[in-house]
Amino acid sequence: MVTIDETLPSERLDRYLTTRLPHISRGGIQRLMRDGCILVDGKPAKPTQHPAAGQTVEVTWPVPRETEAKPEEIPLEVLFEDDNLVVVNKPAGMPTHPGHGHESGTLVNALLHHCAGSLSGIGGVVRPGIVHRLDLDTTGCLVAAKNDTAHLGLAAQFKEREVAKRYHAIVCGRLANDEGEIDAPIARHPVNRKQLAVQPGASRDARTSWRVLERLAHCTLVEATLHTGRTHQIRVHFRHIGFPLAGDSLYGTKATAKLAGDTGVRPKRQMLHARSLAFAHPASGERLSFEAAWPSDFEQVLDVLRNI
């Protein structure tokens, strides 16, 4: 329930609600209106109407329809597996779990086949076994739980920031310093609802430390360590300091276009790889560490840049 703030200037209802409900895009709000899920003083709302001070807006979220994920015979590069968990090297272009526009071909579908259905049920029928995620086009280490006890143990470590996560990234531009830290909170972008952005004063802190591995023509290969686990954190943080990831279509800037113009390097995805993952085994307590090799497209981009 939202009560219109009389201190705000009059504006379209859909725009007003994007400021009050930042987790929903403007398009999502308009869809809710079309479906009759948003009422103003008990009457169906229209995107173009201008709310008056004191009016009450009621938003009802429809119950999402969950379709049980099905096993699919998709090849997986398994780095480690036992009765409690499985660690894989996720390829580019594979969603972690089913979602809008990706009902099949996901890591969950592949894991259900590989593990013969033996995955934790805490994530529900859509996300069985999933403790953490990688973006669609981010590659590398990902751990999944094969039972609920393991799931709870791993989830607790992620929550308490006890999991060590190191990423390798190719960023546009040559970083002057050998190492650094980006401590900047992240929230939904105020204009582009598909993006996140650094927002001073935002409640969700975000911290990334980095070090240079290699300086290349027009680029830098860096190792980034996540101390928090915000969505798109590395991509947002490096864009914020003026060094967006090579190939990043969502967070690219003029620097991304300049790289393509100067070198001809046009990666088809963001050059980001979850290089290593370390955590305590949820059953034995033994500290485990895993490393995933670079994918071929990542190596190819490095080879081109090294020979310019």
C-alpha positions in Angstrom: 0.0 0.0 0.0 1.4 3.4 -1.1 0.0 6.8 0.0 0.8 9.6 -2.4 3.3 12.1 -0.8 1.9 15.6 -1.0 5.4 17.1 -1.0 6.2 15.5 -4.4 5.4 17.3 -7.7 2.6 15.9 -9.8 3.9 13.3 -12.3 2.6 10.2 -14.1 1.7 7.4 -11.8 4.0 4.9 -13.5 7.0 7.2 -13.0 6.0 8.0 -9.5 5.8 4.3 -8.6 9.3 3.6 -10.0 10.7 5.9 -7.3 8.6 4.3 -4.5 9.1 0.7 -5.8 12.7 0.7 -7.1 12.9 -3.1 -7.4 10.3 -3.0 -10.2 11.0 -1.5 -13.6 8.7 1.0 -15.2 7.7 -1.6 -17.8 6.9 -4.0 -15.0 4.7 -1.4 -13.3 2.8 -0.8 -16.6 2.3 -4.6 -17.0 0.8 -4.8 -13.4 -1.5 -1.9 -14.4 -2.7 -3.7 -17.5 -3.4 -6.8 -15.5 -5.5 -4.8 -13.0 -3.0 -5.3 -10.2 -2.7 -1.6 -9.3 -5.6 0.3 -7.9 -5.9 4.0 -7.0 -8.5 4.6 -4.3 -10.0 1.2 -5.3 -10.2 1.9 -9.0 -7.9 0.4 -11.8 -4.9 2.6 -12.4 -3.7 4.0 -15.7 0.0 4.7 -16.4 -0.7 8.2 -17.6 -2.9 9.4 -14.8 -1.5 11.9 -12.3 -2.1 10.9 -8.7 -3.2 13.5 -6.2 -1.8 14.0 -2.7 -3.4 11.7 -0.2 -4.6 9.1 -2.7 -3.9 5.5 -1.8 -2.3 3.2 -4.3 -2.7 -0.6 -3.8 -0.4 -2.9 -5.5 -1.1 -6.7 -5.7 1.6 -9.0 -7.0 0.3 -12.0 -8.9 1.4 -15.4 -7.6 4.2 -16.5 -10.0 3.7 -19.7 -11.8 6.6 -22.0 -11.2 7.2 -24.7 -13.7 9.3 -27.5 -12.4 12.7 -27.6 -14.1 13.4 -30.8 -16.1 16.6 -32.7 -16.4 18.4 -32.1 -19.7 21.5 -33.9 -21.0 23.9 -30.9 -21.2 27.6 -31.4 -20.9 29.2 -30.0 -17.7 32.8 -29.4 -16.7 32.8 -30.8 -13.1 35.6 -29.6 -10.9 34.6 -31.5 -7.8 31.8 -33.7 -6.7 30.8 -35.8 -3.6 27.6 -36.7 -1.9 27.0 -33.2 -0.6 27.9 -30.8 -3.4 29.1 -30.3 -6.9 31.4 -27.6 -8.2 31.3 -26.8 -12.0 33.0 -24.4 -14.4 29.9 -22.7 -15.9 30.1 -21.8 -19.6 29.1 -18.5 -21.1 25.5 -18.2 -22.4 24.1 -20.6 -19.8 21.7 -19.1 -17.3 22.1 -20.4 -13.7 18.4 -21.3 -13.4 15.2 -21.1 -15.4 13.6 -17.7 -15.6 11.8 -15.4 -18.0 12.9 -16.3 -21.5 15.1 -19.1 -20.3 12.9 -22.1 -19.5 15.5 -24.7 -20.5 19.2 -25.0 -21.3 20.1 -23.7 -17.8 22.7 -25.0 -15.3 19.8 -26.3 -13.2 18.6 -28.4 -16.1 22.1 -29.8 -16.6 22.6 -30.5 -12.9 19.3 -32.3 -12.6 20.4 -34.7 -15.3 24.0 -35.0 -14.0 23.0 -35.6 -10.4 20.0 -37.8 -11.3 17.7 -35.4 -9.4 19.8 -35.4 -6.3 19.8 -31.7 -5.5 18.7 -29.7 -2.4 15.0 -28.7 -2.4 15.4 -25.4 -0.6 15.5 -23.4 -3.8 12.2 -24.8 -4.9 11.3 -26.6 -8.2 12.9 -23.8 -10.3 16.2 -23.4 -8.4 17.1 -26.8 -6.8 20.6 -26.9 -5.4 21.4 -23.2 -6.3 23.2 -21.5 -3.5 24.7 -18.6 -5.5 24.5 -17.4 -9.2 26.7 -16.2 -12.0 25.4 -13.8 -14.7 24.3 -15.4 -18.0 27.6 -14.6 -19.8 30.0 -14.8 -16.8 32.0 -18.1 -16.7 33.7 -20.0 -14.0 33.4 -21.6 -10.6 29.9 -22.3 -9.2 28.9 -24.6 -6.3 25.6 -26.3 -6.0 24.2 -28.3 -3.0 23.0 -31.9 -3.3 21.1 -32.0 -0.1 19.4 -29.5 2.3 22.0 -29.8 5.0 24.8 -28.9 2.6 22.6 -26.1 1.1 22.1 -24.5 4.6 25.8 -24.8 5.4 27.0 -23.2 2.2 24.3 -20.5 2.3 25.4 -19.5 5.8 29.0 -19.1 4.6 27.9 -16.9 1.7 25.8 -14.8 4.1 28.6 -14.4 6.6 31.1 -13.6 3.7 33.3 -16.6 4.5 33.4 -17.7 0.9 36.5 -16.5 -1.0 35.6 -15.4 -4.5 38.2 -14.3 -7.0 37.4 -13.2 -10.6 39.6 -12.4 -13.6 38.4 -9.6 -15.8 39.7 -7.7 -18.9 38.9 -4.0 -18.4 39.1 -1.2 -21.0 42.0 1.1 -20.3 45.3 0.8 -18.5 45.1 1.0 -14.7 47.9 3.2 -13.3 48.0 1.6 -9.9 49.0 -2.0 -9.2 46.1 -2.6 -6.8 43.2 -0.8 -5.2 39.8 -1.1 -3.6 36.4 0.1 -4.6 34.1 0.7 -1.7 30.9 2.1 -3.1 27.2 1.1 -2.4 25.1 -0.2 -5.3 21.4 0.3 -6.0 19.1 0.3 -9.0 20.0 2.9 -11.7 17.7 5.9 -11.3 17.0 6.0 -15.1 18.0 2.8 -16.8 16.0 0.1 -14.9 18.1 -2.7 -16.5 21.2 -1.4 -14.8 22.5 -1.1 -11.3 24.8 1.8 -10.4 26.9 3.2 -7.6 24.5 5.2 -5.4 26.0 7.2 -2.5 23.9 6.6 0.6 22.4 3.4 -0.7 21.8 0.8 2.1 23.5 -2.1 0.4 27.3 -1.7 0.8 29.5 -3.2 -1.9 33.3 -3.7 -1.7 35.7 -5.0 -4.4 39.5 -5.2 -4.1 41.6 -5.7 -7.2 45.2 -6.1 -8.4 46.7 -5.9 -11.8 47.8 -9.2 -13.4 48.9 -7.8 -16.7 48.9 -4.6 -18.6 47.9 -5.0 -22.3 47.3 -2.8 -25.3 44.5 -0.5 -24.3 43.4 -3.0 -21.6 44.3 -4.4 -18.2 43.9 -7.9 -17.0 42.8 -7.7 -13.3 42.0 -10.1 -10.5 39.1 -8.9 -8.4 38.1 -10.2 -5.0 34.5 -9.8 -3.9 34.0 -8.9 -0.2 30.3 -8.6 -0.8 28.1 -10.3 -3.4 25.9 -7.7 -5.1 24.4 -8.3 -8.5 26.7 -7.1 -11.3 29.1 -5.8 -8.6 32.4 -6.1 -10.5 30.8 -4.8 -13.7 29.2 -1.8 -11.9 32.3 -1.0 -9.8 34.8 -1.0 -12.7 32.4 1.1 -14.9 32.2 3.5 -11.9 36.0 4.1 -11.9 36.1 4.5 -15.6 37.3 1.1 -16.7 34.3 -0.9 -17.9 34.7 -4.6 -18.8 35.6 -5.4 -22.4 32.6 -6.7 -24.2 30.1 -5.5 -21.6 27.0 -4.5 -23.6 25.0 -3.4 -20.6 27.6 -1.4 -18.8 29.9 -0.4 -21.7 30.9 3.3 -22.2 32.9 5.2 -24.8 35.9 3.3 -23.5 34.4 0.1 -24.8 33.7 1.6 -28.2 37.2 3.0 -28.3 38.7 -0.4 -27.6 36.9 -1.8 -30.6 37.9 1.1 -32.8 41.6 1.1 -31.8 42.2 -2.7 -31.7 39.3 -4.4 -33.5 38.6 -6.4 -30.4 34.9 -6.9 -30.0 34.1 -9.6 -27.5 30.6 -11.0 -27.7 30.2 -10.9 -23.9 31.7 -9.3 -20.9 35.2 -10.6 -20.2 34.6 -11.8 -16.7 35.5 -15.2 -15.3 35.0 -16.6 -11.8 38.5 -17.9 -11.5 38.4 -19.5 -8.0 36.1 -20.3 -5.2 37.1 -21.4 -1.6 34.9 -22.5 1.3 34.6 -24.9 4.2 33.0 -28.3 3.3 29.5 -28.2 4.8 29.9 -31.7 6.3 33.6 -32.1 7.2 34.6 -28.5 7.7 37.7 -29.0 5.5 38.7 -25.9 3.6 38.3 -26.5 -0.1 39.6 -24.4 -3.0 38.8 -24.7 -6.7 40.1 -23.0 -9.8 38.5 -22.9 -13.3 40.6 -22.5 -16.4 39.9 -19.5 -18.7 37.4 -20.2 -21.5 38.7 -20.1 -25.0 37.2 -16.7 -26.0 38.8 -15.1 -22.9 42.2 -16.5 -23.9 41.7 -15.4 -27.6 41.0 -11.8 -26.5 44.2 -11.8 -24.4 46.2 -13.3 -27.3 45.1 -10.5 -29.6 45.8 -7.8 -27.1 49.2 -9.2 -26.4 50.2 -9.1 -30.0 49.1 -5.5 -30.8 
